[in-house]
Amino acid sequence: MNVNNIIKTRVFAFATLPLLFSSVAIADSANTITFKGEVTEQTCEVSVNGVNARPVVLLPTVSKSELSQPGSFAGLTTFTLGVTGCTASASALDIKTIFVANNMTALGNLANTGTATDVELQLMTDGTGTTPIDLRNATGIAGISVPAGSTSGEHDYGVRYFSAAGGAGAGTVVGSVQYAVSYL
């Protein structure tokens, strides 16, 4: 092997070394887990429709013709998120609810894991169904208020079938969401 080839090989190895480490740095940042929580003076027991663990909200059966047009919705169902066992305070306690979809659509709704086609589940900020909750933004939704001197409070949310494209097909509709409450 001549001297020029040895020099070229070493220069190439030295020049590509930073590229090797930059890919490790990129991979490292993509593998970061962020943990978040909060420490508060207040904690309460949370329930959905009076159920503390694994609640199920049943929506009514609707005809696929109600979801035939783009942007159509049907079957608004109210569910109540409540808190009990809070420490009574001299001032009202406003609690925010954070919803995180287990399977989300591009529009920020709950994706259907059942057999019906072109149907999503849309969460609403209240039981009247006026304002959808965009699950792409994991921000707290105001609603639950514990009055001064009280130890409990509740707020009604809503959920409904939604068909962005229209033309929903018959079948089951299933979706799930995780929730947390924030006292801050």
C-alpha positions in Angstrom: 0.0 0.0 0.0 1.5 3.4 -0.9 1.7 6.4 1.4 -1.0 8.4 -0.5 -3.6 5.7 0.0 -2.8 5.5 3.7 -3.2 9.3 4.1 -6.4 9.3 2.1 -7.9 6.5 4.2 -7.0 8.3 7.5 -8.3 11.6 6.2 -11.6 10.0 5.2 -11.9 8.2 8.6 -11.2 11.5 10.4 -13.6 13.5 8.2 -16.5 11.0 8.7 -16.0 10.7 12.5 -18.2 13.8 13.3 -21.0 12.4 11.1 -21.0 9.2 13.2 -21.4 11.2 16.5 -24.0 13.6 15.0 -26.3 10.6 14.2 -25.9 9.4 17.8 -26.9 12.8 19.1 -30.0 12.9 16.8 -31.0 9.4 17.9 -30.5 10.4 21.6 -32.9 13.4 21.4 -35.6 11.2 19.7 -35.4 8.7 22.6 -36.1 11.2 25.4 -38.9 10.5 27.8 -40.3 13.6 29.6 -42.1 13.0 32.9 -44.4 15.7 34.3 -46.5 15.9 37.4 -47.5 18.4 40.1 -47.3 18.8 43.8 -50.3 20.7 45.3 -51.9 21.4 48.6 -55.1 19.9 47.2 -56.1 16.4 46.0 -59.5 15.1 45.4 -61.0 11.8 44.3 -62.1 11.9 40.7 -65.1 10.0 39.1 -66.9 9.8 35.8 -70.7 9.4 36.2 -70.0 8.4 39.8 -67.6 5.6 38.8 -64.0 5.9 40.0 -62.3 3.3 37.9 -62.7 2.3 34.2 -65.9 4.2 33.5 -67.9 3.5 30.4 -70.1 6.1 28.7 -72.8 4.5 26.4 -73.9 6.5 23.4 -77.3 5.9 21.8 -77.6 3.8 18.7 -78.1 6.2 15.7 -78.9 5.6 12.1 -76.0 5.9 9.6 -78.2 8.3 7.7 -77.7 10.8 10.5 -74.0 10.8 9.6 -74.3 10.8 5.8 -73.2 14.4 5.2 -69.7 15.8 5.6 -69.3 17.3 9.1 -72.4 15.7 10.4 -72.8 14.7 14.1 -75.4 12.8 16.2 -76.0 11.1 19.5 -74.8 13.8 21.9 -74.3 12.2 25.3 -73.5 14.0 28.5 -71.1 12.6 31.0 -70.2 14.1 34.4 -66.7 14.4 35.7 -66.8 15.0 39.4 -64.4 15.5 42.4 -65.1 14.6 46.0 -63.1 14.5 49.2 -61.4 17.8 48.5 -60.2 19.9 51.4 -62.6 22.7 52.1 -61.1 26.1 51.3 -62.1 29.7 52.0 -62.0 30.4 48.3 -63.4 28.5 45.3 -61.2 25.9 43.6 -61.2 25.8 39.8 -60.0 22.5 38.4 -59.0 21.9 34.8 -59.4 18.6 33.1 -56.8 17.3 30.6 -57.9 14.8 28.0 -55.3 12.7 26.1 -56.6 10.4 23.3 -55.4 6.9 23.1 -56.0 6.9 19.4 -56.6 10.3 17.8 -57.7 11.4 14.3 -56.1 14.2 12.3 -58.9 16.5 13.4 -58.2 16.0 17.1 -61.1 13.6 17.8 -61.1 10.1 19.2 -60.5 7.5 16.4 -63.0 4.7 16.1 -61.5 1.3 16.9 -64.8 -0.4 16.3 -66.2 -1.7 13.0 -68.2 1.4 11.8 -66.5 3.3 9.0 -66.0 7.1 8.7 -67.1 7.8 12.3 -65.1 9.5 15.0 -66.0 10.4 18.6 -65.9 14.1 19.4 -65.6 15.3 23.0 -67.4 18.5 23.9 -66.5 21.2 26.5 -70.0 20.9 28.0 -73.2 18.8 27.9 -74.9 21.1 25.4 -72.5 20.1 22.6 -71.6 23.7 21.5 -67.8 23.5 21.5 -65.6 20.5 20.5 -62.4 19.7 22.4 -59.4 19.5 20.1 -57.4 16.6 21.5 -54.3 17.7 19.6 -53.8 20.4 22.3 -53.3 18.6 25.6 -54.2 21.7 27.6 -56.5 21.9 30.6 -60.2 22.5 29.9 -61.8 24.7 32.6 -65.1 23.4 34.0 -65.0 21.8 37.4 -65.4 24.2 40.3 -65.5 23.4 44.0 -67.3 26.3 45.8 -65.7 28.0 48.8 -66.3 25.8 51.9 -67.3 22.8 49.9 -65.4 19.5 49.3 -66.9 18.5 45.9 -67.7 19.8 42.5 -68.6 18.5 39.0 -68.9 19.5 35.4 -70.8 18.0 32.5 -68.9 17.3 29.3 -70.3 15.8 26.1 -69.4 13.2 23.5 -71.0 12.6 20.1 -70.5 10.7 16.9 -68.9 12.8 14.2 -68.3 12.0 10.5 -65.9 14.4 8.9 -66.3 12.9 5.4 -69.9 11.8 5.7 -71.1 8.5 4.4 -70.7 6.6 7.7 -70.9 2.9 7.5 -72.8 0.7 10.0 -70.9 -1.0 12.9 -69.7 -0.5 16.4 -68.0 2.7 17.6 -65.4 2.5 20.3 -62.9 5.0 21.5 -61.0 5.8 24.7 -59.4 8.8 26.3 -57.2 9.2 29.4 -57.9 12.1 31.7 -56.3 13.9 34.5 -57.2 16.9 36.7 -55.0 19.9 37.4 -55.5 22.0 40.5 -53.1 24.7 39.3 
